[in-house]
Amino acid sequence: MYSEKRGLTVGIFAALHTYGRQVNFNCHIHLSIAEFGLNPHGKLKTFSFKFGLLIKQSCYRDISLLRTHYPVLILPPELVAEGNNPQS
């Protein structure tokens, strides 16, 4: 991710989880964002962001991406019944 306003390259880590602790279907995403970034000179700089706005934008982009690419998703056999239509 690149923060244009501050000229920083920011690190993001995302992990998709499909099952919860009880091994029941519970599809969700864990997302971690560094509160610092590298400037064009390779120096670390801290920054802050509006977390609520970031969550709304992220959800919108994720849902848009899934709606666009749902017809070509390849699901593992054990999830075919769970994801047999876009609503599920």
C-alpha positions as CSV (number, residue, x, y, z in Angstrom):
1,M,0.0,0.0,0.0
2,Y,1.3,3.5,-0.8
3,S,0.2,6.5,1.1
4,E,0.3,9.3,-1.5
5,K,-0.4,12.1,0.9
6,R,2.6,11.4,3.0
7,G,4.8,9.7,0.3
8,L,5.1,6.5,2.3
9,T,5.1,2.8,1.4
10,V,3.0,1.1,4.1
11,G,3.0,-2.5,5.1
12,I,-0.2,-4.6,5.2
13,F,-0.7,-8.2,6.2
14,A,-4.0,-10.1,5.6
15,A,-5.0,-13.6,6.4
16,L,-8.2,-15.3,5.3
17,H,-9.8,-17.7,7.8
18,T,-12.6,-20.0,6.8
19,Y,-13.2,-21.8,10.1
20,G,-13.4,-20.6,13.7
21,R,-11.9,-22.2,16.9
22,Q,-14.8,-24.7,17.0
23,V,-13.9,-25.8,13.4
24,N,-17.3,-24.4,12.2
25,F,-17.6,-22.4,9.0
26,N,-16.8,-18.8,9.9
27,C,-15.3,-17.0,7.0
28,H,-13.5,-13.8,8.0
29,I,-10.4,-11.8,7.3
30,H,-7.7,-10.6,9.7
31,L,-5.9,-7.5,8.6
32,S,-2.9,-5.8,10.1
33,I,-1.6,-2.4,9.1
34,A,1.7,-0.9,10.2
35,E,1.5,2.5,11.8
36,F,4.6,3.5,10.0
37,G,6.0,3.5,6.5
38,L,9.1,4.0,4.5
39,N,9.6,7.4,2.8
40,P,11.4,7.6,-0.6
41,H,14.7,7.8,1.3
42,G,14.2,4.5,3.2
43,K,13.5,6.2,6.5
44,L,10.7,4.9,8.8
45,K,8.0,7.5,9.5
46,T,5.0,7.1,11.8
47,F,1.5,8.2,10.8
48,S,-2.0,7.8,11.9
49,F,-5.3,7.1,10.0
50,K,-9.0,7.2,10.6
51,F,-9.7,3.6,11.4
52,G,-13.5,3.7,11.0
53,L,-13.2,5.2,7.5
54,L,-10.5,2.6,6.6
55,I,-12.8,-0.3,7.6
56,K,-15.7,1.1,5.6
57,Q,-13.5,1.5,2.5
58,S,-12.0,-1.9,2.9
59,C,-15.4,-3.6,3.2
60,Y,-16.7,-1.8,0.2
61,R,-13.6,-2.8,-1.9
62,D,-13.7,-6.4,-0.7
63,I,-17.4,-6.9,-1.5
64,S,-17.0,-5.2,-4.9
65,L,-14.1,-7.5,-5.7
66,L,-16.0,-10.6,-4.7
67,R,-19.1,-9.5,-6.7
68,T,-17.0,-8.9,-9.8
69,H,-15.0,-12.2,-9.6
70,Y,-17.5,-14.6,-8.0
71,P,-18.3,-16.4,-11.3
72,V,-14.7,-17.5,-11.7
73,L,-13.9,-18.4,-8.1
74,I,-12.6,-21.9,-7.6
75,L,-13.8,-23.3,-4.4
76,P,-12.4,-26.4,-2.7
77,P,-14.8,-29.4,-2.8
78,E,-15.7,-29.1,0.9
79,L,-16.9,-25.5,0.4
80,V,-18.9,-25.9,-2.8
81,A,-22.1,-26.6,-0.9
82,E,-21.5,-23.5,1.4
83,G,-20.7,-21.2,-1.5
84,N,-23.1,-22.3,-4.2
85,N,-24.5,-18.8,-4.7
86,P,-23.2,-15.2,-4.3
87,Q,-25.4,-14.5,-1.3
88,S,-23.8,-17.3,0.8
